[in-house]
Amino acid sequence: MAIFKKAASLILFLTLVSLSVFALAAGGGGEWKLLHRSVGVSAMHMQLLHNNKVIIYDRTDFGESKLKLPPGKCRSNDDVLRKDCTAHSLLYDVVSNTYRPLMVHTDFWCSSGAVMSDGTLIQTGGFHAGDRKIRLFSPCDDDQCDWVELQQNLTVPRWYSSDHILPDGRVIIVGGRAEFSYEFIPKNQESENRVFHFPFLQETSDPIEENNLYPFLHLLPDGNLFVFANQRSVVLDYTNNKILRKFRPIPGGKRSYPSTGSSVMLPLRLNFTGEDASSTLPLVEVLVCGGARGGAFFKAFAGVYVAASESCGRLRVTDPDPEWVMEIMPMSRVMPDMLLLPTGDVIIINGAGKGSAGWDLADGPVLNPVLYRPGEGERFSVLNPTLIPRMYHSSATLLPDGRILVGGSNPHEKYNFTGVRYPTELSLESFSPPYLASRYNQVRPKILSVGWPTEGTISYGQKFTISFSMKSPQPAGDLTVTMTAPSFTTHSFAMNQRLLVLYVEDVQHPSASIYNATVYAPPTANIAPSGYYMVAVVHQGVPSHCTWVRIK
């Protein structure tokens, strides 16, 4: 039996690798670990919370999941089932590697979300009876918290829209299928039943194929919003409903759903202290990678899978007349997830080499993550492959210990585990980037304490001290402190993520292995909206385990 299992494992490995020429044999580091063969729910959406738990959920309108609700709990499932006693959401505990089912009442298929200042996830839209719903999930440690659905609704249906937390604490919801507008929550008297028409979304919508859904949103340091859809981008003054700037289209393929590339705003370097916060704002660069080529969506219906784009574009938004600077990834990729790492690098993970987003519209899973270093020199590194294809409806998120949590992949209308090339995935994996390798333990910082003025809380522009140790004493050079906002990840876009490189005023070395860094918090809510962030000390490219802080 043991021999049979080993042979079966080898056959599985060879089969998965043969599925794609993109699973390169010579991986460049990193380690995969299977956390759970099944959590019962395919991870279409993910959000890390500040108590080190991840809320995970899928659509509800396909029938039963493989995770039972607690006894006595059932729901009416949008006419698909008269009575559904299975869970379509779960809460995963990062520390204990355990999970429990959650109860949701309406369908949040292809929805969006953001975390409020107090750490509550506010989740918007979906499908069927859920398309105008607003739902809350507040973190707890007693296993009693669950989804709360508000009586108040969104003004219009929001399906495939994007959310972003704003400096004033509100969330903006942009777009959605056939909704060329935006609105805000929480609602106030002025915006109670208002939507703001946004012609840019209509202008970027391809006939039938659309390619402007789940627009990429990035909050700029001046408080305005960078919006990217299809191949075009603008800066939106959402307060006055006015477009301030228009940029040239990005060359290459389409980039928004269902062509589905991904995007991040590269790290913001804060080279000023609390006393001169009015200094020049940090430079801003946006990175957009991957996507489908023109016509790929319809060709895939006929079984013809067109190679995806292999290009990335960088746009320095703060330049007077910016141009897209194009780079080539080591492989083509559609439906990638792009996450900012504590080091300031970007990991590109999940996706396919051919086709488009949609049910059974892609082929050639890309099993190798790619590391992108924004600095000078060789920017792309191909990392070790997973054995599990993560294609349509997969997701990933950064964890406080520096790992990437990866789950999902269901390119079918329902959960389908047999007779298909790419079965529905209910598994959870973690990927440890190369910086977590044991050979770096000697230089890895360990945060001992943080001198927050108030326990776990800092104010804008405030000075604080981080005390950390290293096993092997090292020079104080090549040391940074970074602050990362956790993302709401779905459909290859990590909403709300941002990484700040904080201003380090001084580093003291009071003993052989102890260091004290004096650091300044971000100066304004435009640069860091109020809420919870993960703070890490990074030494020679090796990050510490993160500690949580709330800025307000």
Helices and strands as residue ranges (DSSP letters): H 2-18, E 31-36, E 45-48, E 53-57, E 75-77, E 81-84, E 89-93, E 98-102, E 112-115, E 121-124, G 128-130, E 134-137, E 148-149, E 162-165, E 171-174, E 181-185, E 196-197, H 199-203, E 216-219, E 225-229, E 232-237, E 242-246, E 262-265, E 268-269, G 274-276, E 285-289, H 296-301, E 311-316, E 325-328, E 337-340, E 346-349, E 352-355, E 362-365, E 370-372, E 380-382, E 394-398, E 404-408, E 428-432, G 434-436, G 438-443, E 446-450, E 457-458, E 463-469, E 479-485, E 488-490, E 493-495, E 498-501, E 503-508, E 514-520, E 531-539, E 542-543, E 547-551
